[in-house]
Amino acid sequence: MSNQTTLTEDAPLILDATCSYGKVWPRHATVRIDIRPEVHPDIVMDARDLKFPNAYFDTIFCDPPHLFSPGKQTIAVLHRRMGGRMSPTMFQRYGWWNSRSDWLNFVKGTNREFYRCLKPTGTLEYKILDGKGNGTTHLSELLKGMTNFTVTADRITKSRTNFNSDSHCHWLTMKPSPHKQSD
């Protein structure tokens, strides 16, 4: 990476790997990336193919899309469930997966790349919706695919989308596992 300008030489380097428009989580990321140029990240980059050196970041934040292929019917159902608070632009703002296999490919690729780019003492902060339907991501799939990490904390909140009354958001804190990297 090019010369990093920081106030101190030991300032933590923080990557927001899926910044979207909000650029809110975390508020103080060093670098914000997203695959979508229209969200104006610091760098347009795919989190499955990070162009950073090994052991570069102290913390990586990841809040990927939580829903699959929004058809008109899905948008209408969500709009009703949320009492009119959701519009079709929600999917444009937060993105979506075209298929479950796209989601699983993302998990596999970020498992490898986050492990490579995170310092051994670093932390991965991961937000995931554990939806109960076929149209959402599932915590079990994430945990099965993130083989290079160990969950050290799991803060659970009720899903604000009301996509499904049993859906919850998991705010996971993960540490690199002390084993040889796997894909």
Disulfide bonds with the S-S distance in Angstrom:
none
